[in-house]
Amino acid sequence: MFYLRQEIKNAVVKILVGAFVLAAFATISIKDASAVPSFARKYDMSCNVCHTRQPRLNPYGQRFMENGYQLPGTADGGRKGKHLLGGETNGVTLDDITNLMAVRVRADIQQPNFNVEADTETSTDPDIVFPNVINLFIAGTMAQDISFFGEIEYATREGHDPALRFERAFMAFDNLGGHQVANVKVGVFDPSSMYSFPTHRQQINPIPPEAHNDKFPPEINRIPMLPLAFATKMFGLSRGESYAGATASDPDTLQDDFAILPFEPFLYNAPYQTGLSVHGRPFGNNFLYQLGVAQNKDATAEAKTRFDTYVMVRYDWLGEFSNFQVSGFYYSAPKAAMANLKPNATTLAYANNALDWNRYGLAARWQHKKWDIYGTIIIDEIDKPVFGNATLNSSVWDTDSMGISLEVDYLLTEKWLLGARYDMMDAGGLSKLPTMMQGTDPEINQDASFLALIAKYYPNPNIGLYARYHHNLESSVKMPTNVFGGIEHPARNLSSMITVGVDMAF
């Protein structure tokens, strides 16, 4: 598998370089295939103008987002249909409140099935989760080429008590230097929003984990149902000693969000990051670039501010009945993680070095009539950890990991959508405990793979009723007896999950 990852890595690098070269010579011209419901109300359009089916954006919806929530090829923010706040010289214009605000509600009934129920705190009884997530959106333009976006989320399944949280909030300054040349986004946002397989806007929406990452190793009662390519794919890592304020050796002193869950979305594909990005189409409609910086804390003892950098390129082709795009990204996070070992029940050992983390990937999307097919392959690399003594250094670490997610959606009728997604995670990170603790136990960084099926019914364009099924394609495996107690491996314990629910926006 290592050699396979190396071959794929080399291929991804070549394709990224080729994309830049292709952009310089791109001469194929495509026409603009000119969301939240507030935008539909503002422009008096159906939600399906921007979505294949809510929440997935079509090419026109992608261009609308890229242009700062202004219609493609236009600059909004004028006085017509708006209200002037302040004086003529220093005032700003805003839409009616119904054109600025929208609400999205997701609720479902979940039926998980585990290989070994005794190993988890989660029952196999049906779980009614209403509401699961409520999102309040506030978005619009305040002046020509100046837009804003805010999202407040109430989630009942995040591993913590339900609470209101700002998920995303940013301002965008668009068409700087000319139309489509540079669009600047500043604030808290999803970095992968323009990637061909974005973190948000999935037909099979993520189901978060049930886990406690204030322990080490983290207690994972149920892994999340999300594209595994987005996951960290690394075992045995944390955000660092100072990040959690854990100066004592007792792992019970760790604070929330200390351990990095192997199954959580991370870095470029995190649900949100604080930072700045620039994107545009200076070479014409075919080629899109994105450059960005994300601000985080490093995993050193001083917990200094670190600045991650990323670049994404995308090539689009739009035909009469088919749309195709391919994109690639590279993300660099210096000193982003700390390797940890737990040699006994009350001691937590830290590596001598904070680990640099690099992530890169390739994605493609093809829409043809009623078909929508998209997938991504993402590879992660970390430094090799070094510990303070020979015993701990005898632990085995895999510094590479890889994930693949592939989804196929088919619009059976105007109201019915069918879909399937395959997810695979070739995990890295901690593979074997130190020699004196290994025994004959299996590797810790077990792979994971799931097949998901979905049927979605839309009585209205902005309301989707769905049924989904996830099936674990891997066989049962136990965790090492030492430290982990020989429980069922979290990547293998959830054998299947059935979910029925509603996803509506208004």
N, C-alpha and C positions, 0 to 999 in steps of 0.2 A: 504493500500500500504506500510505503514511503516513496518508492520510485514512481508510482503512479502520480502522487502529488507533485513530485519534481517535474514530471513531464507536463502536467496540467499547468503548473506555475510558469514554466517556460513558454507554453503556448499563450497563456493570458498576457504575459509581458509583450510578446510579439504582436498580439492583436491590439493592445493598447498603443504601441508605437505605430502600428499600421493605421489606426484610427486617426491619429494626428496627421499622418501623411495624406490619408484619404481626404481629410477636411481641406487641406491646402489645394487639392485639385478637384474638389467637388464642384461640378457644374450642373448637376441635375436639379432643376427647379421644381419645387412642389408648391401647390397652392395651400393657403391656410384653410384647415378644416375648422372655420371660425371657431366641493361645491356643497356648497351648502345651499339649502333652499332660499336663503335670503338673496343670493345672487340671481336665482331664477325669478324671484319676485321683482327684483330691481330691473332686470332687463326684459321682463314679461316673456320668459321662455320656459319650456319644459326642462325638467332635470336631465332628461335623456339627451339634450343638446350637448352636454358636457360629459355625460357618463354613458358607458356601455350599458350598464345597469348599476345603480347606486350600490356601493360607493366607488366603483372602479371608474377612473377617468378615461375618456377616449382622447384621440389626438387634439381635438379642439379644446377639451377641458384642460389638457396639459398646457397648451399655449396660453389659455386664459390664466392659469396659475403662474406661469412664467412671466406674464406681462403685469404682474402685481394686481390680479383680480380685475383687470380691465380687458374689454373685448380685444382679441388679437388684432394687431395693427392699429389700435386706437389709444388715445390718452384720455382717461376719464378725469373727473375732479372738477368739471365745470359747474357753473351756477344752475344750469337748467335742471329742474326737478329736484333741487336740493335746497337746504336751508343755510343761510349765511349766519355764522356765529361770530360776533365781533364786528369791527368796522370794515369798510370797503378795502382799506389799505392792509390791515393786519389780521383780518378775519380768516376763518376757514369754512369750508362748505361740507355739510354732512347730509347723508340720505335720511329719509324717514326711518324711524327705529325698526320697523318691520323689514326694511331692506338692509339692516345692519346686523340683526340678531337671528340666530337659528338654534334649534335644539335637536340633538340626536339621542335617541334612547335605545338601548339594547337590553333585552331581558330573555332569559332562557331557563329551561329545565334540563339538568345534566344527570346522566346515569353512567358513572365510571365503573369499570370492572378491573379488579387487580388480580395478579397471579397469587399474591400472598397478602391477604387483607390484614393479618396481624402485624405486618411490618409498617403500616401506615396509620396515621391518625384520621385519615379520611375514610368515611364510611362508604359502602357500596350502595347505600340507600339513595333513591332519587333526591336531587338537590334542586329546589326551586329558588332561582336567583332573580328576583324582581325588585328593583331594577338591577341589572348587572353593571351597566355603565350609563351615566347621563353626561352628555357633553353640551356645554353652552358655548356657542361661537359668537364672537363679535368681530366683524370684519367689514372693510370697505375702503373707500378712498377719501382722503381729506383735502387733497389738492391734486392737480394734474401730475401724474406719475409718482405720487406719494400715497402709499397704502399701508394698512395696518391689519393685524390679525391677532386675535386672542382666543384661547380655548381654556375653559375651566371644566375640570372633570370630577365627577363623583363616582368612585369605583368601589364596589363591595368586595372585590376579589383582587387584592394586591398584597396579600400576606400581612396586612395591618388592618386596624379598625377603619371602617368607611370614613372618608374625609373629602372635603373639597380641596382641590389642588390646581394651581395653574400648570397646565401641561405645556402649552405653547403660547408664546406672546412675542411678536416681532413687528418691526416696521420695514418697509421696502421702499427703496428709491430707484425708480425704473427708468430705462432708456437714457442713461447717462452717456454722454458722448455721441448720441445719435440713436436712432431706432434699433433696438435689439443688440446694441453694442455691449452695454454693461448694466446689470440690475443688481443692486446691493441689498442684501437682507441682513438685519442686525437684531439679535435678541435670542429667544429660545425657540428652536424649531427642529424639525426632522431633517437631518442632513441628506438623507437618501430620497427626498421627495421627488427628485427628477430622474432617479435611477429607473431602469426598465422594470425592476421588481421592487417597488417602494415598500417601506415599512408599513405605512398606512394605506388605506384604500384597497384592501384585499376583499375578495368575495368570501373567502373563508377567514373570518376575523379571528385574531388570536384569542385564545383562552389563557389567562395568566396562570402562573404556578401557585401551588400551595406549599410554601417553603419558609424556612427561618434562616436568613443569612446573617444573623447575629451569633451564630454558632460556628465552630470549625471542627470537623467538616460540617458544612451546612446541612440542616435537617430538611430533606426534600420529601414531602409527603405525596406530592404529585407534580410531575413535570408539566410545563406549559404545552399547549397545542398551538404552535406557531411555526413559521418556516424555519427549519433547523439550520439552514444556511446562515441565518442572521445570528444564531446563538454564539456564545463565546467559544464553545467547543473545547474548553480547557478545564481540567480538574486540578485542584490543589492550589488555587490562587486566591489572593485577597487584595483589597485596595490599600493595604499597608497598615503598620502598627499605629502611626500617629493619626491616620484617617479615622480610626475607630476609637482613639484615645485609650487603647489597651496597653498600658505600660506594665501591667501585672502579668504574671505567667498563667494565671487562671483563665481559661477560655470563657468562663462565665462572665468576665468583665467586658466582653466584646459588645460593641454597639451595633445598632441596625445598619444593614448594608455593608457590613465588613467583608463577608465572604462573597466572592464572585461566583454566582451560580453558573454551572456549565451550560445551562439551557436558557439563559437570559439574553435578549438582544443587546448588542454592545457596539461601541465605537461608531463607525459610519452608519450602521443600521440600528442605532439606538432610537427609541421613540422620540427623544428630544435631546438636544445639546445646546449649550449656551455658546454663542460665537457669532461669526460674521462669514458670509459667503457672497461670492460674485458669480453671476451666470449671464450668459448671453448667446447670441447667434450672429457674430460679426461676419461670418463667411456665407451668410444666407440661411435659408430656411432648413437646410439639411443638417447642419452641424450645431450642436449645443455643447458649451463648455461650462464647468463649474469649478471654482477654486474656493477653498474655505479654511477657516481656522476655528477650532473648538477649544474652549477654556475649561480645564479640569484641575484636580489636585493630583500630584504625583504620589507614588507609594514609598517615598523616602521617609526617613525619620522626621525630617523637617516639614513634610507635607507641603512643599512649595507649589506654586501655581505652575502648571504645565500648559503648553499650547500645542494641541494636535493639529496637523495639517492634512488636507486631503485635496485630491483632484479627481474630477469625473468628466468623461467625454462621452457623447452620444451622437450617433448618426441615425437620422430619420429618413425614411422613404415612404411617400404617400401616393398610392395609386387609386384607381377608380373603385376597386373592390377590395384591395388589400393595403394594409399598413404594416410596415416593418421597421423595427428599430433595434440597434445593438448598442450597448453601453458598457464601459469599464471604469473602475475606480481604483485608487490607491490611497490608503489612510495610514498615517504614521503617528504613533502615540509613544513618546519617550517616557521611560520609567513609569509605565502605567499600572504595573501589577507587582505584587510580592508573592514569592513562592513560600509555602508554609508546610510544615510537618508537625504531627502530633505524636511524639515518641511515647507518651503515656497519657493517662486519663486527665491529668491536671496541668500539663505543660504544653505550650505552643512554641515551636521553633520557627524563627524567621531566617530566610536566606540572607546572605551578606549583600546581595546586589538587587536593586529594583530592576525589573525586567522591561526592556523596550518591547513594544507590541506593534507589529505591522499587519495590515489587513488589505487584501486586494481581491477583486472579483470581476466577473464578467456576466452580463445578463443580456437577454434578447426577448423581444416580444413580436408576435405575428398575429395580426387581426385579419381574418378573411371572412367576409360576409358574417355568418352567425358564430364563427369560431374566434376565440381569444386564447392564445397559447403563450405562456411566458415562463421563463425559468432563470435561475441564477446559480452560479458556482462561486463560493467565497472561500478563500484560503487565509488562515491566520498563522503568524510566526511569532515566537517569543524567544528571548535569550535563554541560554541554559543557566539554570540557577546554581549558585555555589553556596554551600553551607559551611559553618564554622568548624566542623570536625569530620573525620573520615567516616564515622558511622553514618551520619546523615547524608554525606556525599555518596554513599553507596545506593541511595535511592535512584530510581530510574525515571527519567523525564523525557517525554516526547515533545519536542519544540514546535512541531507542525500539526495543524489540523485542517480539515476540509469539510465543507457542507454543500449539499445540493438540494435545491427546491425547484420543483417543476409543477406547474398548474395548467389545467386545460378547462376552459369554460365554454359551454355551448348554449346558445339562446334557442331553446326548443320552440318557443312561441314568443309572442310579445310579452307574455306574463310569466313564462316558466324559464328558469335558467338551471342547467345541470353542470356540475363541476367535479373535478377530482384533482388531488394534489399529492405528490410523492415528496417525502422529505428524508434525507439521509445525513447523518453526522458521523464523520470519521474523527473521533475525539483525540485530543492531545493532552498535554499537561502531565500530571503525576500518573505514572504507569505502575510502578512497583514501590512499596515501602522499603526502607533500609534493609540490608541483607539479613540482619539478625531478626527482623520482623516479618520477612516475606513468607516463609513456609511454602506451601504448595497452592496458595490462594491465587485466584484469577487476577488479571490486570484490573486496575481501578478505572482507567479511562476506557470504559466500554463504549462501543459504537451504538448508535440508535437509528432507527428508521421507522417511519409511519406512512400509512396510506389513508388519505381522507377523502370522503365522498360527500357531496352536498347537493340538495335539491332546494331551489329557492323560488317562491311564488310572489309576484308583485301585483297586488290588487290595485296599487297606485304606483307611479314611478318612484316615489320617495318612501314607500313602505315595502319591506321584504319579510315574508314569513319563510322560515327555513327549517330544514332537518339535516343534520350532519352526523357522520360516523367516522371515527378514527380507529384504525387497527394497527397494533404494534406488530411489525414484521420480524422482530428479533425474539430469540428464545430466552428462557429464564436463566439468570446468572446471579450468584451470591456475591456480596461484597466480602473483602478479606475479614477473617475472624478477628485479628488484632486491630484494635482501634475502632473498627466499624461493627464488630459483633456478629458478622456473618449474615446480615439481613439481606433481603432481596435488593438487587441493584436498582436505583431509582429510574435508570433509563429503560429497564426491562419490566418493572413491576406493573405499570399501567398496561393492561392487555388490550383494552378497548374503551371507547367512550361514545355514547349516543347523546346528542344534544338537539333539542327543538326550541325555537325561539323566534323573536321578532327583532328586526333592525329597522328603525324608522327615523326619519328626519323631517322636521317641519319648522 
